[in-house]
Amino acid sequence: MKILILEDETILALSMQEFLEDSGYEVHSFANSDEAYNAIYEHSYDLFLLDVKVGGDKNGFEMLEELRKDGNKTPAIFITSLTNIEDLTRGYECGACDYIRKPFDLMELKLRIAQVVKTYCFSSVDELITLPFGYAYDIKKMKLTLEGKSILLAKTETKILELLIKQRGSVVSCEMFWEEVWGEWVESANIRVQVGNLRKKLEKDFIKNVRGVGYSIDF
């Protein structure tokens, strides 16, 4: 899972980044809203952690508002020293799903992130996602089933499937597979082979090949 941090307090940003990386997350940290905004259109993130009072053309509120207008639905948590009810209201109206007041404990941050991932990244409170062609995916057990019968998947195939589920309705490009599944550049042919292996275990049109762009699954 990849997280973007927008935070101009250097020590806090570094502490959050190191703690979250130790917890198994991939983290990109920025102190400037312009740099963060550009990065969002260069990479695929699963969560934004945003301070409000930061350098750049936009503050955190304004940046998230702009992203929502652009159709970006990535879950966001505001992390800020602003404590009045007007700022809290503004944060949620911008499209955030949580609001953490500074100072905070890093374990609280981890718990808040886990809840957001469970609720928003997969949009399923009961942890079971209904998919096309009668499939269902249990995000807690990482198990794919068809009409109650389990389908055995390799580790890489499971990662590919989870990325497609998180991005369902949209096309997943090779670059997104590099970042989310392998964590590094791999040959496009290798991606095609791995996706092909997964497709052999599923209904023919479950994973759609968008020629020259990538792969997708429907809602």
N, C-alpha and C positions, 0 to 999 in steps of 0.2 A: 504494500500500500504506500502511495506516495503523497506526502504532505507538503504544502507550501506555507511558510511562515513569513508574515510581513510584520516586522518588529524592529524599531530603531534603537532600542536599548540593547547595546551590544552584549552585555553580560547575560541578560535575560534570554536574548535570542540564542546565544551559544549554549546556555544551560538547557533550554528547551530542545534544541537540536540534538545535543549529545544524549539527553535522557531518552528522547523518542527513537533515536537510532539504536541505542542500547536495547530498546523495547521491540526492535525488529522493523521499524518503519524506515522508509527512505525519505529524507528531508532536504528541501531546498529552502534556504533562508535569505530574505531580502530586507534591507532597511529603507528602501525607497519604493513608493507605489508605482512609479513608471517602470522600474526594472521588474517588479513583481507582475505587473500587468502584461508586459511583453513576454515574460516567461510562461504565463498561463496559455498563451497562444503558440508556444513552441513545445510545450509538454502537456501530458495528460495527468492531472492531479485528482486524487480522491477526496481531498479535504483542504480547506483554507483555514489557517489560523491568523486572524487579522487584528493588528493594533489599529487604533483610529487616528491618533495624532502622529503622522509620519511625514517624511519629506516626499516631494514629488508634486505633480500637478493636482493630484486628488488625495483626500484623506481616505481612511479605510472605508467609511460609510459610502462616500462617493464612488470609490472604485468598485465596491460590490454592487451598488445600484447600476453602474454601467455594465458590469458583467451580466447581471440579470436581464438588462435590456437587450444584450447581445444573445440571449438564450442560453447562457451558461448556468447550469443547475447544480454545480458542484456544491456539496454541503459546506457551510462556513460557520466558524465560531469566532466571535469577537472577544479579544483579550485586551482589556483597557482599564485605565484608572478612572474613567468617567463613571460616576455612580448615581447620577440623578435619574428620575423616572423618565424625563424627556429623552435622554440619551439611550436609555434602555429600550424605550419604545421605538426610537429611530433605528436602532440596531436590528430589531425584529422586522420592522417595516422594510428595511433594505433587502431582506431575504435571508438573514442569518437564522440558524436553527438553535443556537445557544449563545450565551453571553457570560463570560467569566470576568469577575472583577479582580484587579490587582490589589494587593499581592495574593498569590495563590500557591498551593502546594502542587508540586509536579505530579504527585499521585492522583490528585483531583483532576488535573488535566488529562491524564491517561484514562481515567474512568469516564470523563465526559466524551473523549474521543471514541472510546469503545461503544458508548451508547449511540452516538451519532452514526457510526459506521453501521451498527446493527439496524437502526431505524431508517436511515436515509440512503445509505449507499446501495442497499439492496431493496429498500422500500418494502420491508416485510417485517411486521412485528412478531409473527409467529415462526419466523426463521425458515419457512417453507415457501419457495417461489414457484408459482405455476408458470409453465413454459408452453410454447406451441407443441402440437402433435401429441399431447397427453403426457409430456415430460414434467417432472417436478425436481427442484434442487433444494436440498437441505443445507443451508449455509453453515450451520453449526457442525454437522457431521461430515460436510463436504461430500455428500452422496447424491448421485443422480439416479432417478428412478423413472420407469415407464410403467404406468398402471400398477404401481406397487412393487415392481420387480427391479432390483438393483442392477446398475450397469457399471461394470468394473472399468475404472479409468486409471491411467498412469498419472504420476505426479504432474508432469508437464501438461498433459491433457486436461487435468483438473484446473490448472492455472489458466490455460487458454479459455476453458469454458467459463470460469468465473469472470474473466475480463470481458468476454462477450456478453455475459449476463448483466454486468454493471453498465455496459454501454449499449444495451439492447435498444433497437430502434435506430442506432447510429452505426457507422462503419468504423471498424477497428483497423488501423493502418499497420504496416510493418513496423513503423517507428514506435507505435504504442505497444506492440508485441515485444519489441526489444526491451523497452523500459520496464514494462509490467511483468513480463514472464521470465525473461532471461537476465534482465538487469545490465545488459551489455549488447553491443552490436553482434548480430548473427546473420549468416547468409539468408537471403530471402527464400532460397530453395529449401533450407532447413525448416523455416516457418511453414512453407507449403506442405512439406512432408508430415510435420507434426499435426497441422490442422487436418490434413488428409487422413491421418490415422484416426483422429477423433471422429471425423465425418463417417468413416466406415462403420463405426459403432452406433450410428444414429440414423434416423430417417433421412432420406436423400436430401430434402430441401430444408432441413432444420438449420443448418449453417449455410448461409447464402454467400456465394463468391461474387464480389463486386469487382469485376475485371479491372485490373490496373490500379485499384484503390485499396482493397482489403476484404474483410469478411464481416458479416453481421448476422444477428438473429432478430426475429420480430418479437413484439410484446405478446 
